[in-house]
């Protein structure tokens, strides 16, 4: 049914913000100083000869044990509390020939009082059991650019959404493009962001879907292989009741996640709601229902009708709303979300 799944992360200019205690500066030359790494966790890719960890996943998650003597020695030194697969779904199905082995990637949580992140990365990278290690980036996403046409568009830009069509031609000529293509519902776009307000009338339509509802007349993607509310992983991708995508966020409150404002900071689940608004904004740019006499127009939102006939939005929540009013995304969640979207494509029996 689905011809293509497109996954992407919108790259943006970074604005200055105040940061949490469990964040550190990126130790790379010329990197924006606002970009940080998670201070108490990193990703380790075990070597081909080592393969996967040698203890049950439940034991590793609860104790930080690898079941590998040399790495368990480092566990004691760095007071590692948890080792979890970065891509749990990679262990559920045979790997296709030529595809990377994602089953050897793990998220390692340690005590930053025992050592710095740089020290942990350096020592783990020297182990014969480790192919490479990676820090986990945290990036701000909520900002106001200083472009003059963004802040104060002149009268010659007559449309509220001037980027779509403007008299001065400083636009994407959307009306001309819509003469050829208004949006193909067989195309699915993964929105890797702070979530998606899937109940919004210009996204979910007048009958929006939800975690327990797979009926819709809007442009929000619905997983055709999942039965809502049955508590079963019907399509075998490692996610239970992922009817409209997934919420990957599980971050410490000290990373400025605004739990005091209702934000969902922990417990990844099947409800990728947006508490910040950035993801909903991005989703609207892509595929707000067009020509429905309501709200805005999306670049590929179709052209009226019910159900809506625009490209479908797959909500993949990798970020959160901070107590400081800024939004943040975390890069290990982004990697998991991209892998999720690719798996959905594979599960539909399509070529990668």
C-alpha positions in Angstrom: 0.0 0.0 0.0 2.7 2.4 0.9 5.1 3.2 -1.9 7.7 5.1 0.2 8.6 5.9 3.7 10.7 9.0 4.1 12.4 9.6 7.5 14.2 12.9 8.2 15.4 15.2 10.8 15.0 18.9 10.2 18.3 20.7 10.7 18.1 24.2 12.0 20.2 27.1 13.4 20.8 26.8 17.1 19.9 29.5 19.6 21.6 30.2 22.9 20.0 28.6 26.0 20.8 27.8 29.6 21.5 24.1 30.1 21.0 21.3 32.6 23.6 20.0 34.9 23.6 16.6 33.1 24.7 18.2 29.8 28.2 19.1 28.7 29.7 21.1 25.8 30.4 19.3 22.6 34.2 18.8 22.5 34.5 19.5 18.7 36.1 22.6 17.2 33.7 25.2 15.7 30.6 23.3 17.0 27.8 25.7 18.3 28.4 26.0 22.0 24.7 25.3 22.7 24.9 21.7 21.5 25.5 19.2 24.3 26.0 15.5 25.0 24.2 13.5 27.6 26.7 13.3 30.5 25.7 10.0 32.1 25.1 7.8 29.0 26.7 6.8 25.7 26.3 4.3 22.9 28.6 1.4 22.5 28.9 -0.8 19.3 30.3 -4.2 20.2 32.8 -5.8 17.8 31.8 -8.4 15.3 33.9 -11.1 17.1 32.2 -10.3 20.4 28.6 -10.0 19.0 25.9 -9.3 21.6 26.1 -9.1 25.4 26.2 -12.5 27.2 23.5 -12.0 29.8 19.7 -11.7 29.5 18.5 -8.3 28.4 16.5 -7.9 31.6 19.6 -8.5 33.7 21.7 -6.1 31.7 19.1 -3.4 31.9 18.7 -3.8 35.7 22.4 -4.3 36.7 24.6 -2.9 33.9 26.3 -6.3 33.4 27.6 -7.3 29.9 28.5 -10.9 30.8 31.9 -10.1 29.3 34.7 -10.1 31.8 36.7 -7.1 30.5 33.7 -4.9 30.1 32.2 -5.9 33.4 35.5 -4.7 34.9 34.8 -1.3 33.4 31.3 -1.6 34.8 32.6 -1.5 38.3 35.0 1.4 37.5 32.4 3.6 36.0 29.5 2.4 38.1 27.4 1.4 35.1 23.8 0.9 36.1 22.1 -0.1 32.8 22.9 -1.6 29.4 20.0 -1.7 26.9 19.8 -2.4 23.2 19.6 0.8 21.1 17.6 -1.1 18.5 15.6 -3.8 20.3 13.8 -4.7 17.1 17.1 -5.7 15.5 17.1 -8.9 17.7 13.7 -10.0 16.6 14.3 -10.7 12.9 17.1 -12.2 10.8 19.3 -9.6 9.3 19.2 -9.2 5.5 22.4 -9.7 3.6 24.3 -6.5 3.3 22.3 -4.7 6.0 24.2 -3.3 9.1 24.1 -5.4 12.3 22.2 -3.1 14.6 21.9 -5.8 17.3 25.4 -4.9 18.6 24.5 -1.3 19.6 23.7 -0.6 23.2 23.0 2.4 25.4 25.2 2.4 28.5 24.2 4.5 31.5 26.9 5.2 34.1 27.5 7.4 37.2 29.1 10.7 36.1 30.5 11.0 39.7 32.8 8.1 38.9 34.4 9.7 35.8 33.7 12.1 33.0 32.0 11.2 29.8 35.3 11.8 27.9 37.1 9.3 30.2 34.5 6.6 29.8 34.4 7.1 26.0 38.2 6.9 25.8 38.5 3.7 27.8 35.6 1.8 26.2 36.9 2.7 22.8 40.2 0.9 23.6 38.5 -2.4 24.4 38.9 -5.3 22.0 35.2 -6.0 22.5 34.2 -2.6 21.2 34.1 -1.5 17.6 33.3 2.1 18.4 31.6 4.4 21.0 29.4 7.4 20.4 28.2 10.2 22.7 24.5 11.1 22.7 23.8 14.6 21.4 21.0 16.8 22.8 20.1 19.6 20.5 17.8 22.6 21.0 15.1 23.1 18.4 13.0 26.0 19.5 14.4 29.3 18.2 13.6 32.6 16.4 15.8 33.2 13.4 17.1 36.7 12.7 16.2 36.8 9.0 14.4 40.1 8.4 11.7 38.6 6.1 10.9 36.1 8.9 10.6 38.7 11.7 9.1 41.6 9.7 7.9 40.6 6.2 7.4 43.7 4.0 4.0 44.5 2.4 5.3 42.9 -0.8 4.8 39.5 0.8 1.0 39.5 0.8 0.3 35.9 2.1 0.3 34.8 5.7 2.2 31.7 4.5 4.4 33.7 2.1 6.8 30.8 1.6 4.2 29.0 -0.4 3.3 31.9 -2.8 4.5 35.5 -2.9 4.2 38.3 -5.4 7.9 38.9 -5.2 8.5 35.2 -6.1 10.4 34.6 -2.8 8.6 31.3 -2.4 8.4 27.7 -3.5 5.7 28.4 -6.1 3.3 25.9 -4.4 0.3 26.8 -6.6 2.2 26.0 -9.7 3.4 22.7 -8.2 -0.1 21.8 -7.1 -1.2 21.9 -10.7 1.0 18.8 -11.1 1.0 17.1 -7.7 -0.9 18.0 -4.5 0.3 15.1 -2.4 0.5 11.3 -2.8 -1.2 9.4 0.1 1.0 6.4 -0.7 4.0 8.4 0.6 4.7 8.4 4.3 6.9 11.1 5.9 8.4 10.4 9.3 8.2 13.4 11.6 11.1 13.0 13.9 10.5 15.8 16.4 8.7 16.7 19.6 5.7 14.6 18.7 2.6 15.5 16.7 -0.8 16.9 17.7 -2.5 14.2 15.7 -5.9 15.3 16.8 -5.4 18.7 15.1 -8.2 19.2 12.6 -5.8 20.2 9.8 -3.7 17.0 10.4 -6.0 14.3 11.7 -9.1 15.7 10.0 -12.6 15.6 11.5 -12.1 12.0 12.6 -8.5 11.8 13.8 -6.8 8.5 14.7 -5.1 7.8 18.1 -3.3 5.2 20.0 -6.5 3.2 20.4 -8.2 4.3 17.1 -7.1 3.3 13.6 -10.0 5.0 11.8 -9.3 8.4 10.3 -10.1 10.8 7.4 -7.0 13.0 7.8 -3.3 12.9 6.9 -1.9 11.1 10.0 -0.4 7.7 9.2 -2.1 4.6 10.6 -0.1 1.4 11.0 -2.0 -1.2 8.8 -0.4 -4.1 10.7 -1.5 -3.1 14.2 -4.8 -3.8 16.0 -5.5 -0.9 18.4 -5.9 -1.6 22.1 -5.3 -5.4 22.1 -1.9 -5.2 24.0 -0.3 -7.3 21.3 2.7 -6.6 18.9 0.6 -7.6 15.9 3.1 -6.8 13.2 6.1 -8.2 15.2 8.2 -5.0 15.1 8.9 -4.9 18.8 6.3 -2.2 19.6 3.0 -3.0 21.1 -0.1 -1.1 19.8 2.0 1.3 17.7 -1.1 2.4 15.8 0.1 5.9 14.9 3.8 5.7 15.5 5.9 5.8 18.7 7.1 8.0 21.6 10.8 7.2 22.2 11.4 9.8 24.9 12.8 8.6 28.2 14.9 11.4 29.6 16.0 12.6 33.0 14.0 15.5 34.4 17.3 17.2 34.9 17.6 17.5 31.2 15.0 20.3 31.5 12.0 18.1 30.6 9.0 20.1 31.8 7.2 17.3 33.7 5.7 20.1 35.9 3.8 21.4 32.8 2.4 18.0 31.8 5.2 16.9 29.5 5.7 13.2 29.1 9.4 12.8 30.1 9.7 9.1 30.7 8.1 5.7 29.7 8.2 5.3 25.9 4.8 4.4 24.6 2.4 4.4 21.7 1.2 8.0 22.3 3.5 10.4 20.3 1.7 13.5 21.5 3.4 16.9 21.1 3.8 19.0 24.2 6.0 21.6 22.6 4.4 22.4 19.2 7.5 22.2 17.1 6.7 18.8 15.7 3.1 19.8 14.9 4.4 22.9 13.1 6.8 20.8 11.0 4.0 18.3 10.3 1.8 21.1 9.2 4.4 22.4 6.8 4.6 19.0 5.2 1.0 17.9 5.1 -1.6 20.1 6.7 -4.8 19.3 4.8 -5.0 21.7 1.9 -8.2 23.2 0.4 -10.4 22.2 3.4 -11.3 25.8 4.3 -9.6 25.4 7.6 -6.3 26.7 9.1 -3.3 26.5 6.9 -2.2 24.7 3.7 0.5 22.0 3.6 3.0 21.6 0.9 1.8 18.0 0.2 -1.5 18.0 2.0 -3.7 16.8 -0.9 -6.5 18.9 -2.1 -9.7 18.5 -0.1 -11.9 15.4 0.1 -12.6 13.0 2.8 -10.5 11.0 3.6 -7.7 13.6 3.0 -5.5 12.7 0.1 -2.2 14.1 1.1 1.1 12.4 2.1 0.8 10.6 5.5 2.6 11.8 8.6 4.2 9.2 10.8 4.6 10.7 14.3 8.0 9.7 15.8 8.6 11.6 19.1 12.2 12.1 19.9 12.1 15.4 21.8 10.4 17.3 24.6 9.4 20.7 25.9 11.9 22.1 28.4 11.2 24.0 31.6 13.1 26.9 30.0 10.6 27.1 27.2 12.9 25.6 24.6 12.4 22.3 22.8 15.1 19.6 22.7 15.7 16.4 20.7 18.1 13.5 21.6 20.1 11.7 19.0 19.8 8.2 20.3 16.0 8.6 20.1 16.4 9.9 16.6 18.4 6.8 15.6 15.7 4.5 17.1 13.0 6.5 15.2 14.8 6.2 11.9 15.2 2.5 12.4 11.5 2.2 13.3 10.5 3.9 10.0 12.8 1.6 8.0 11.3 -1.4 9.7 7.8 -0.3 8.8 8.9 -0.1 5.2 10.4 -3.7 5.4 7.3 -5.0 7.1 5.2 -3.8 4.2 7.3 -6.0 1.9 9.0 -3.2 0.0 12.5 -2.7 -1.3 14.8 -0.6 0.9 
